[in-house]
Amino acid sequence: MNKKKNIRIKRITKSRKIFYKLKATRLVIHRTSRHIYAQIISSTNKVLITASTLEKNINKKLSYTGNIEAAIVIGKKIAKRSINKGIMNISFDRSGFKYHGRIKALANAARDLGLQF
């Protein structure tokens, strides 16, 4: 496996151990070069809410789905859906990705609409 990927997987396992101990509901982010995905997962590892750039109504609005603009749209969409379900307090699981660029934009967009990390 790639050295970069191994390092990211180590970061994932460290943070996820902490989330499991805290039994926290978490916002999990995954990004690829073309898309960004967000899921809210309960403490029992059940997916409650999802949003991604693969959804047709979001995909039509965007010219390109792998940029900061798309991350902001996904952050707002996941925040609206979670607030509608009554989920306000979550932990932010960035899946080992560094906190900058699209990850930071998604987190800030979700915070602006009322999610508390």
N, C-alpha and C positions, 0 to 999 in steps of 0.2 A: 504494500500500500504506500501511497504517497506520504512523505514526511510531514508536509503541511496538514494533510488530512488526519494523520495520527495525533498531531498536536491539538487539533480542533476537537477530536474525539476525547482526549484527556480533559480538556476544558469542560466538555459536555458532562462527562461522568462526575466530575467534582461538583458542579453546580446542581446536578439532578439529585445527588445524594442528599444535599442540603434541603432541596424541595421535598423530598420524600420524608425526611425527618420532621419537617414543619407541617406536613400534610396540607400543603398550600395548593389552591387553585392557581393555575399558571397560564400565561399567554406565551405560547411557543411560536417562534418565528423560524421559518426556513426560507432561504433565498437561493436562487440559481441565477445564472447570467441573464435569463430571459423572463423569469417570473419571481413573485414573492408570495409566500403562503403564511397565514396566521391561523392558529387554533387556540381555543380556550379549553383546557383540559382540567377535569376535576381531580381531587386528591386520590380518587379511586381509579385513575387513569382512564376515564371515560370522556370522549370528545363531546363537548357541549355545544360549541359554536365554531364555525369555520368561515374564512373569507380568503379569497385568492384572486390573482389576476387572470385566472382561467375562466372565471364566471363570465357568461356572455354579456350581461348588462354592464359589467365593469370594463370588459375587454373592448366593447364598442366605443366607449368614451375616450379611451386612451390611444395615443398614436403609437406608443411603445410601452411595453409592460415591464421593462427591466430597469426603470430609472427611479429617481427620488419622487417624482410626481405620482407614479403608480403606488409607491410605498405609502405616501400620504393618504391616497384614496383608500387603500386597504386598512390603514390605521383608523380612519374615520368610520369605515364600514364595520369593522370588528367592534369598535367602541359602541356604536349605536345598537348593534345586535346584543351585546352583553348587557347594556343598560336596560334594554327592553326586557331581558330575562331576569333582571334584578341582581346582576353580578357587578359589584363596584370595586371590591378589593381583590387584587390579583398580584401574583409575582411574575416578573418579566424574565422569561427563559429565552435567551438569545441563541441557544443551540451552539454555543462555542464561537459564534461569529463576533468579531470586534464591534464595539459600540461606536460606530460612525457611519456616515453615508445613509444608505437606505434603512438600516436597522434603527438608527437614531431618529430619522424622519418619521418612521412608522410609530415609534414609541412616543414621540412628541405629539403627533397627531391624535393618538389615543388618549394621552393625558389632557390635551386641550378640550376634549369632549367630556371629560369627567371621570375617566378610569384612574384609580389610585394604585400606584405600584409601591 
